[in-house]
């Protein structure tokens, strides 16, 4: 009886995009998905306060 079973993970296949406009839109969405927008000083005082408190507790 084998107790060490190795299972391969699922493979995800993308369907081919045949419409050029949809292909461009999909590529634009994928390019934007990796970007992160960080705004400082715009109502994020609670976040800045949490960072400050964390830094103070690490100093102690």
PyMOL commands that set and color helices and strands:
alter all, ss='L'
color gray80, all
select helices_A, chain A and resi 20-33+45-59
alter helices_A, ss='H'
color red, helices_A
deselect
rebuild
show_as cartoon
